[in-house]
Structure formats: structure tokens, C-alpha cells
């Protein structure tokens, strides 16, 4: 259920930071569980040049997520 709570927060962050996030359903994409070492949902993995730079596990609020996006992408 936390994924459903995370969705509007992530959508707001996308608008505020002018980014597009990819969403992966681990139940439909079992390879993603292994590739991203997913053990908690929701998990937000921030990648830069294909390398993980930040991970949030569980429900994350808008402010820390936007702060991480700005740190790694906006400057």
C-alpha cells in the first residue's frame, strides 16, 4: 500500500524538478528485483550515469526526495 501513497508524491517531485521517473513493478519484472536489490517497496533508486547515487526504501516524503534530485542532477 505504501507504493500507492508514494505515487502522488513522486508525481509532484517530477513536476517540481522537471524530471521523469521510471517505474518498475517488481511483480511483473522479476529481473528488477535482482538488478536493483529490491527488498522493500516502495524503493526509489536514483541513478546518475547508470550508477546508484541514492536509495530510499519505504515511503519517502517530497522534501528529501527533491533535495536528492537537486543534489545529483540540478546542482
Order of alpha helices (4+ residues) and beta strands (2+ residues): alpha-alpha-beta-beta-alpha
